[in-house]
Amino acid sequence: MNEIICGSFGSNQIPWSRDYIRVITWNIERGLQFSGILHFLGRAEADLILLQEVDLNTRRTQHRDIANDLARILGLNYVFAKKFQELSQGSDTSPAYQGLATLSPWPLTDPQVLRFQHQSDFWKPRWYVPNLQVFQRRLGGRIALICNTSINCRKLVTYNLHLESRSKKVVRLAQLNETLVHARRNTESVLILGGDFNLESGSSEAASAIQAAGFRDAAQISDLPTTVIRRFRRPKSIDRIYVLGAAAADGRAHSSVQASDHTPVSALLRF
């Protein structure tokens, strides 16, 4: 399958009057609450938006192209990367997908998909499991979406990722390490690593690996929860933004936003 889809609705001529950029990461729960997602992002004035769990042509989101629709309405450029083919959400002639999307008013270039070598087999279709929505049978696997952009003549590389939720911690740590190894290739750029890590902020192994790679916690929201209470699940602090090559300030978990089962997280970066 063609893993990457790109669209351009932003302008290449952007006036610059600030000494910072705003970065947002958000697991939007497939885009189920589209109007609420659109409302928050429309007011956010973000330079880089990293979205996880983004639907394309699924029944549950009325066959919308969530990334394209958000970018078109907001006047942004976007890159969408397919993570899974959702077998219960489409058909043989009209397949459905879930993936990652990076959006920006600035041009996004050289998109790449890093498909992790370490994966869970939880999602795989099996002959004895009905192909029903509740079982979430899928083809594909977890990825990181990598994009380049240039803001005010400064090159940035973004790593948008959603680590595995249905596995042991060792798999998530392995996927994180694959991302950090790949990021070492971009030593001359500002690096931004954001997404749904499915690792609690207090995970010493993850924190040590990220720190050893030179990244710092841009949002610095400590143990503030970034997921909401649902089906008796306790809230967790698993959504993060890390940066290498820039100073960070004003990190926030926007807990008042109720358009997903995750909270948007934002930070300001100064070069």
C-alpha positions in Angstrom: 0.0 0.0 0.0 1.1 3.6 -0.6 2.1 4.5 3.0 2.3 8.3 2.7 -0.3 10.8 1.5 0.6 14.6 1.3 -1.6 17.7 0.8 -0.8 21.4 0.6 -3.4 23.9 1.8 -0.9 26.3 3.5 1.0 29.3 2.1 4.7 29.3 1.4 4.8 33.0 2.3 4.4 33.2 6.0 5.2 36.5 7.9 7.5 35.9 10.9 7.2 38.1 14.0 7.8 35.7 16.9 10.9 34.4 18.6 9.4 30.9 19.2 7.3 28.2 17.5 4.4 26.3 19.1 4.3 22.5 18.9 1.3 20.3 19.7 1.0 16.6 20.0 -2.4 14.9 20.4 -3.9 11.4 20.1 -7.3 12.4 18.6 -9.0 9.0 19.1 -9.5 8.4 15.4 -11.2 11.8 14.9 -14.5 10.7 16.4 -15.2 14.2 17.8 -14.1 16.1 14.6 -15.8 19.4 15.5 -14.1 19.6 18.9 -10.7 18.7 17.4 -11.2 21.3 14.8 -12.2 23.9 17.3 -9.1 23.5 19.5 -6.6 23.3 16.6 -8.2 26.3 15.0 -7.4 28.4 18.0 -4.0 26.9 18.8 -1.9 29.0 16.3 0.5 26.0 16.1 3.5 25.8 13.8 3.7 22.0 14.1 0.9 19.6 14.9 1.6 15.9 15.5 -1.6 13.8 15.6 -2.0 10.1 16.4 -4.9 7.7 15.7 -6.0 9.5 12.6 -8.7 7.8 10.5 -9.0 7.5 6.7 -12.2 6.1 5.2 -13.5 4.3 8.2 -17.1 3.6 9.0 -16.8 5.0 12.6 -15.8 8.4 11.3 -18.2 8.5 8.4 -15.6 7.6 5.8 -13.8 11.0 6.3 -10.3 11.7 5.4 -9.6 13.2 8.8 -6.1 14.6 8.1 -7.1 16.1 4.7 -10.3 17.6 6.2 -8.5 19.3 9.1 -5.7 20.6 6.9 -8.1 21.9 4.2 -10.4 23.7 6.7 -7.5 25.2 8.7 -5.3 26.1 5.7 -2.4 23.8 6.6 0.0 21.5 4.8 -0.1 17.9 5.9 1.5 14.5 5.7 -0.5 11.3 6.6 1.2 7.9 7.1 -0.8 4.7 7.1 -0.1 2.6 10.2 -2.9 0.0 10.1 -5.5 -1.2 7.6 -8.6 -1.5 9.8 -10.2 -4.7 8.5 -13.6 -4.2 10.3 -13.9 -0.6 9.1 -13.7 -0.9 5.3 -14.1 -3.4 2.5 -12.0 -5.2 -0.1 -12.9 -2.5 -2.6 -12.8 0.5 -0.2 -10.1 -0.2 2.5 -10.0 1.8 5.7 -6.9 2.9 7.5 -5.6 4.5 10.8 -2.3 6.4 11.0 -0.3 9.4 12.0 -0.6 13.0 10.6 1.8 15.9 10.8 0.3 19.4 10.0 1.9 22.8 9.6 1.4 26.2 7.9 5.0 25.7 6.8 6.0 23.4 4.0 6.6 19.8 5.0 9.2 17.9 3.0 11.0 14.6 2.6 8.4 12.5 4.6 9.5 9.1 5.7 7.9 6.2 7.5 10.0 4.3 10.1 8.2 1.0 10.4 9.4 -0.6 13.7 11.0 -4.0 13.6 9.6 -4.8 17.0 5.9 -5.3 16.9 3.0 -6.9 18.8 1.0 -9.6 17.2 -2.1 -8.7 19.1 -3.8 -7.0 16.1 -3.3 -9.7 13.5 -6.3 -11.4 12.0 -6.9 -15.0 13.1 -9.3 -17.5 11.6 -11.0 -18.1 14.9 -11.5 -14.4 15.7 -14.6 -12.7 14.1 -13.8 -9.7 12.0 -15.9 -7.4 14.2 -15.1 -3.8 15.3 -14.7 -4.9 19.0 -11.7 -7.1 18.1 -9.9 -4.4 16.0 -8.3 -6.8 13.6 -5.6 -5.0 11.6 -2.9 -5.4 9.0 0.3 -3.3 9.4 2.2 -2.2 12.5 3.4 0.7 14.6 5.5 3.4 12.9 7.1 6.8 13.3 6.3 9.5 10.7 9.3 11.7 10.0 9.0 15.1 8.3 11.4 18.0 7.6 10.4 21.6 7.6 12.1 25.0 7.7 10.8 27.7 9.9 12.5 31.1 9.7 15.5 29.5 8.0 15.9 27.0 10.7 15.7 23.3 9.7 13.6 21.1 11.9 13.0 17.3 11.8 9.8 15.9 13.5 9.4 12.4 14.7 5.6 11.7 15.2 5.1 8.4 16.9 2.6 6.1 18.6 4.2 3.3 20.5 2.5 -0.1 21.0 -0.3 -0.3 23.6 -0.9 -4.0 23.5 2.5 -5.5 24.5 5.0 -5.7 27.2 7.0 -2.6 28.1 10.1 -4.1 26.4 8.4 -3.7 23.0 7.7 -0.1 23.6 11.2 0.6 24.7 12.6 -1.2 21.7 10.4 1.0 19.4 11.6 4.1 21.2 15.2 3.0 20.8 14.7 2.4 17.0 13.4 6.0 16.8 16.4 7.4 18.8 18.9 5.5 16.6 17.3 6.9 13.5 17.3 10.4 14.9 21.1 10.3 15.3 21.3 10.8 11.5 20.0 14.3 11.7 22.6 16.0 13.9 22.5 19.3 12.0 18.8 19.9 12.6 16.5 20.8 15.5 14.9 17.5 16.4 11.3 17.2 17.8 10.1 13.9 19.1 6.4 13.8 20.0 3.4 11.6 20.3 1.7 8.9 22.4 4.5 6.9 24.0 2.3 4.5 26.0 5.0 4.8 28.6 4.4 6.5 31.9 6.5 9.7 32.4 8.2 8.0 35.4 9.6 5.2 33.3 13.2 5.3 34.2 14.3 3.2 31.2 12.6 5.5 28.7 13.8 8.7 30.4 17.4 7.5 30.5 17.3 6.5 26.8 15.9 9.9 25.8 18.3 11.8 28.0 21.3 9.9 26.7 20.3 10.7 23.1 20.4 14.4 24.1 16.7 15.2 24.1 15.0 17.2 26.9 11.4 17.2 28.0 9.9 20.2 26.2 6.5 20.2 27.8 7.7 19.4 31.4 4.2 18.5 32.6 5.6 16.1 35.2 3.0 13.5 36.1 -0.1 15.4 34.9 -2.4 12.9 33.2 -2.8 13.1 29.5 -5.6 10.5 29.2 -9.1 10.7 30.6 -11.0 8.3 32.8 -12.9 5.8 30.7 -14.3 2.4 31.4 -12.7 2.4 34.8 -9.2 3.0 33.4 -7.1 5.3 35.5 -5.7 8.4 33.7 -2.0 8.1 32.6 0.7 10.5 31.7 1.9 9.1 28.4 1.9 11.9 25.8 5.1 13.9 25.4 7.2 16.3 23.4 11.0 16.1 23.5 13.4 18.4 21.7 17.1 18.5 20.8 18.7 21.8 19.7 16.2 24.3 21.1 15.1 25.7 24.4 11.6 24.9 25.6 9.0 26.8 27.6 5.3 27.1 28.5 4.6 23.4 28.4 0.9 22.6 28.9 -1.5 19.7 29.1 -4.8 21.1 27.9 -7.1 19.2 30.2 -10.1 21.3 29.5 -10.3 20.0 25.9 -12.8 17.1 25.8 -12.6 16.0 22.2 -10.7 12.8 22.7 -9.7 10.2 25.3 -6.3 12.0 25.3 -5.4 15.6 26.2 -3.5 17.8 23.8 0.0 18.7 24.9 1.8 21.8 23.7 5.2 23.5 24.2 7.0 26.6 22.9 10.4 26.2 21.4 13.0 29.0 21.1 16.2 28.6 19.0 
